[in-house]
Amino acid sequence: MSFKIHCIDVKNALQNYIWILEHEASKEIIAVDPTEANLVEQFCNTHDLKLAQIWLTHWHKDHIGGVPELIKNRNIPVYGPREELSKIPFITHALEHENQFKFHGLNIDIIAVPGHTLGHIVYLIDALDVLFCGDTLFAMGCGRVFEGTYQQMYHALTRLAALPARTQVYCTHEYTLANAQFARHVEPDNLAIQNRFDVIEAKRMLGQCTLPSTIELELETNPFIRAESVEEFQRLRELKDNF
């Protein structure tokens, strides 16, 4: 079983990435949170790949914008959160916490992580040590608490922090440098944060992607999953909102 992960840089104001999971033998792919249809179509045409499934983490427009065009006149399964069916009516496979499904023999596990939105889910592929986590956990940061409570978001992050340390974290935005600046501000004596900041700054100066991260790296350098209580998490999140 051979799989590859590719990154499509949307190059929009929100700095979205569309993650592509390719099954090399069949040349079939999954598009995770496809912001724009034409970018996925171009990628498939250029690399002679076939779109087989679409996975959605939550209902925000920059995560689902390309779906209607991608499924037009095609029978492509769309996986997404059951809790957000009313906002994403084109979901064909509604998922909730602890659901499982397969893609070419790979087991995909669903973890519910309400907070950023009430129905937000993430996709864990244990065999590949891969987590597609949308806008819940970012490299050195986390999503804003838009619909849920701080308590929900804190518990969501705690759930992800408990995954195996080697798990690779594929989030949907290139926010790492801004997150690193904040992390350095709130933990000025954390050497791991300083070292990571230097690496990230150099990468961004060259226009390079800073992802994936790992759970291990986040536990060392992400103030939000290092928070030891809901109260501490809320204080940090509110600080970051105005940083």
C-alpha positions as CSV (number, residue, x, y, z in Angstrom):
1,M,0.0,0.0,0.0
2,S,1.6,3.2,-1.2
3,F,0.2,6.6,-0.5
4,K,1.5,10.1,-1.1
5,I,0.3,13.5,0.3
6,H,0.5,16.5,-1.9
7,C,-0.1,20.2,-1.1
8,I,-2.0,22.7,-3.2
9,D,-1.3,26.2,-2.2
10,V,-4.5,28.2,-2.8
11,K,-2.6,31.5,-2.6
12,N,-5.6,33.3,-1.2
13,A,-5.8,35.9,1.5
14,L,-6.6,33.2,4.1
15,Q,-3.5,31.2,3.1
16,N,-5.5,27.9,2.6
17,Y,-3.9,24.6,1.6
18,I,-5.8,21.8,-0.1
19,W,-4.4,18.5,0.9
20,I,-4.4,15.7,-1.7
21,L,-4.0,12.1,-0.6
22,E,-3.0,9.9,-3.5
23,H,-3.2,6.1,-3.7
24,E,-0.3,5.5,-6.1
25,A,-1.4,2.2,-7.6
26,S,-4.8,3.4,-8.7
27,K,-3.9,7.1,-9.1
28,E,-7.0,7.9,-7.2
29,I,-7.0,10.9,-4.9
30,I,-8.9,12.4,-2.0
31,A,-9.2,16.2,-1.8
32,V,-9.4,17.5,1.8
33,D,-11.3,20.8,2.2
34,P,-11.1,21.9,-1.5
35,T,-11.3,25.7,-1.4
36,E,-11.4,26.0,-5.2
37,A,-12.5,23.4,-7.8
38,N,-10.2,24.6,-10.6
39,L,-7.0,24.0,-8.5
40,V,-8.0,20.4,-7.8
41,E,-9.0,19.8,-11.5
42,Q,-5.6,21.3,-12.7
43,F,-3.7,19.1,-10.3
44,C,-5.5,16.0,-11.4
45,N,-5.0,16.8,-15.1
46,T,-1.3,17.7,-14.7
47,H,-0.5,14.5,-12.8
48,D,-3.0,12.2,-14.5
49,L,-4.9,11.5,-11.3
50,K,-8.6,10.8,-10.6
51,L,-10.7,12.4,-7.9
52,A,-12.3,9.6,-5.9
53,Q,-13.5,11.2,-2.6
54,I,-13.8,14.6,-0.9
55,W,-13.3,15.0,2.8
56,L,-14.6,18.0,4.7
57,T,-13.7,19.1,8.2
58,H,-16.3,21.8,8.7
59,W,-18.7,24.2,6.9
60,H,-16.7,27.4,6.4
61,K,-16.7,28.6,2.8
62,D,-12.9,28.4,2.4
63,H,-13.1,24.7,3.1
64,I,-16.1,23.7,1.0
65,G,-16.1,26.4,-1.7
66,G,-14.9,24.1,-4.5
67,V,-17.2,21.1,-3.8
68,P,-20.3,22.0,-5.9
69,E,-18.2,22.4,-9.0
70,L,-16.2,19.2,-8.3
71,I,-19.2,17.0,-7.9
72,K,-21.2,18.5,-10.8
73,N,-22.3,15.7,-13.2
74,R,-20.1,13.2,-11.3
75,N,-20.8,10.7,-8.6
76,I,-18.1,11.6,-6.1
77,P,-18.7,10.7,-2.4
78,V,-18.4,13.7,-0.1
79,Y,-17.6,12.9,3.5
80,G,-18.3,15.5,6.2
81,P,-19.7,16.2,9.7
82,R,-23.2,15.0,10.4
83,E,-23.6,17.9,12.8
84,E,-23.2,20.4,9.9
85,L,-25.5,18.7,7.2
86,S,-27.8,21.7,7.2
87,K,-24.9,23.9,6.2
88,I,-23.2,21.4,3.8
89,P,-26.2,19.8,2.0
90,F,-24.0,18.0,-0.5
91,I,-22.4,15.6,2.0
92,T,-23.2,12.0,1.0
93,H,-21.5,10.3,3.9
94,A,-22.3,12.0,7.2
95,L,-19.7,11.3,9.9
96,E,-19.6,11.6,13.7
97,H,-17.2,10.9,16.5
98,E,-15.6,7.4,16.4
99,N,-17.0,6.6,12.9
100,Q,-14.7,4.7,10.6
101,F,-14.5,4.2,6.8
102,K,-11.9,2.9,4.3
103,F,-10.0,4.2,1.3
104,H,-8.1,1.5,-0.6
105,G,-7.6,-0.6,2.5
106,L,-6.7,2.4,4.8
107,N,-8.7,2.8,7.9
108,I,-9.9,6.4,8.5
109,D,-11.0,7.3,12.0
110,I,-13.2,10.3,12.8
111,I,-12.6,12.4,15.9
112,A,-15.2,15.1,16.8
113,V,-13.5,18.4,17.8
114,P,-16.2,21.0,18.4
115,G,-15.0,24.6,19.2
116,H,-14.1,26.4,16.0
117,T,-17.4,25.2,14.7
118,L,-19.9,23.0,16.5
119,G,-19.6,20.1,14.1
120,H,-15.9,20.2,13.3
121,I,-14.3,16.8,12.7
122,V,-10.8,15.6,11.9
123,Y,-9.6,12.6,9.9
124,L,-6.9,10.3,11.5
125,I,-5.1,7.7,9.4
126,D,-3.3,5.6,11.9
127,A,-1.4,3.4,9.4
128,L,0.2,6.6,7.9
129,D,0.5,8.5,11.2
130,V,-1.5,11.3,9.5
131,L,-4.0,13.7,10.9
132,F,-6.0,16.1,8.7
133,C,-7.2,18.6,11.3
134,G,-8.8,21.5,9.4
135,D,-8.9,24.6,11.6
136,T,-8.8,23.0,15.1
137,L,-5.1,22.5,15.6
138,F,-2.6,24.7,13.7
139,A,1.2,24.5,13.7
140,M,2.0,26.5,16.9
141,G,-1.6,27.6,17.2
142,C,-5.3,26.7,17.1
143,G,-8.5,28.0,15.4
144,R,-10.6,30.8,16.8
145,V,-13.5,29.8,18.9
146,F,-16.4,30.9,16.7
147,E,-19.3,28.6,17.5
148,G,-18.3,26.5,20.5
149,T,-17.1,27.3,24.0
150,Y,-13.6,27.7,25.2
151,Q,-14.2,24.5,27.2
152,Q,-15.1,22.6,24.0
153,M,-12.1,23.8,22.2
154,Y,-9.7,23.1,25.1
155,H,-11.1,19.5,25.2
156,A,-10.8,19.1,21.5
157,L,-7.1,20.1,21.6
158,T,-6.5,17.8,24.6
159,R,-8.0,15.0,22.6
160,L,-5.6,15.7,19.7
161,A,-2.6,16.2,22.0
162,A,-3.1,12.6,23.3
163,L,-2.5,11.1,19.8
164,P,0.8,9.3,19.2
165,A,3.7,11.8,19.2
166,R,4.8,10.8,15.7
167,T,1.4,11.8,14.2
168,Q,1.9,14.3,11.4
169,V,-0.4,17.3,11.6
170,Y,-1.8,18.6,8.3
171,C,-3.8,21.7,9.1
172,T,-5.5,23.9,6.4
173,H,-3.7,27.3,6.7
174,E,-0.2,28.7,6.5
175,Y,-0.5,30.6,9.7
176,T,2.7,29.2,11.3
177,L,4.8,32.3,11.3
178,A,2.1,34.5,12.9
179,N,1.5,31.7,15.4
180,A,5.2,31.4,16.1
181,Q,5.5,35.2,16.8
182,F,2.7,34.9,19.3
183,A,4.2,31.8,20.9
184,R,7.5,33.6,21.3
185,H,5.7,36.5,22.9
186,V,3.9,34.4,25.6
187,E,6.7,32.0,26.2
188,P,9.9,34.1,25.8
189,D,12.1,31.6,27.7
190,N,11.0,28.5,25.6
191,L,14.1,27.6,23.6
192,A,12.2,25.1,21.5
193,I,9.9,27.9,20.4
194,Q,12.8,30.2,19.6
195,N,14.5,27.5,17.5
196,R,11.3,26.7,15.6
197,F,10.6,30.3,15.0
198,D,14.0,30.7,13.3
199,V,13.3,27.7,11.1
200,I,9.8,28.8,10.1
201,E,10.9,32.4,9.4
202,A,13.6,31.1,7.0
203,K,11.1,28.8,5.3
204,R,8.6,31.6,4.8
205,M,11.2,33.9,3.4
206,L,11.8,31.3,0.7
207,G,8.0,30.9,0.2
208,Q,8.1,27.3,1.5
209,C,5.3,25.4,3.2
210,T,5.9,24.9,7.0
211,L,3.7,21.8,7.2
212,P,3.2,19.1,8.3
213,S,4.0,19.5,12.0
214,T,3.9,16.6,14.5
215,I,2.1,16.2,17.8
216,E,5.4,15.9,19.5
217,L,6.6,19.3,18.1
218,E,3.3,20.9,19.0
219,L,3.6,19.6,22.6
220,E,6.9,21.4,22.8
221,T,6.1,24.7,21.0
222,N,2.3,25.3,20.9
223,P,1.1,27.4,23.8
224,F,-2.5,26.4,23.3
225,I,-2.0,22.6,23.7
226,R,0.5,23.3,26.5
227,A,-2.2,25.2,28.5
228,E,-3.0,23.3,31.7
229,S,-6.6,24.5,32.2
230,V,-9.6,25.9,30.3
231,E,-9.0,29.2,32.0
232,E,-5.4,29.4,30.8
233,F,-6.4,28.3,27.3
234,Q,-9.1,31.0,27.2
235,R,-6.7,33.7,28.4
236,L,-4.2,32.7,25.6
237,R,-6.9,32.5,22.9
238,E,-8.3,36.0,23.8
239,L,-4.8,37.4,23.8
240,K,-4.1,35.9,20.4
241,D,-7.4,37.3,19.0
242,N,-6.1,40.8,19.7
243,F,-2.4,40.1,19.1
